[in-house]
């Protein structure tokens, strides 16, 4: 998938555990894990807003686009 999640990087930079963030923004650890692993198919804006608020960051700090290589495009 060409969208890369940097949530784990931001958590480390802010020295906040996944469990603490999940509690602060009101989502389950399972859902936060799905976001961190990049397996999420969608993110609600309210969830994204809450994460950005708690981590004092911008959405672009959490996600980046990585164009697929020519080999990946063929599959």
MOLIN-V865590 format. One record per backbone hydrogen bond with DSSP energy under -0.5 kcal/mol. NH is the residue of the N-H (numbers start at 0). CO is the residue of the C=O. Records with the same first field share a line. If there is no record, write none. Layout:
BEGIN
NH = CO ; CO
END
This chain:
BEGIN
3 = 1 ; 63
5 = 61
9 = 5
10 = 6
11 = 7
12 = 8
13 = 9
14 = 10 ; 11
15 = 10
20 = 16
21 = 17
22 = 18
23 = 19
24 = 20
25 = 21
26 = 21
31 = 27
32 = 28
33 = 29
34 = 30
35 = 31
36 = 32
37 = 33 ; 34
38 = 33
39 = 33
47 = 43
48 = 44
49 = 45
50 = 46
51 = 47
52 = 48
53 = 49
54 = 50
55 = 51
56 = 51
60 = 57
61 = 57 ; 58
62 = 58
63 = 3
65 = 1
66 = 64
72 = 68
73 = 69
74 = 70 ; 71
END
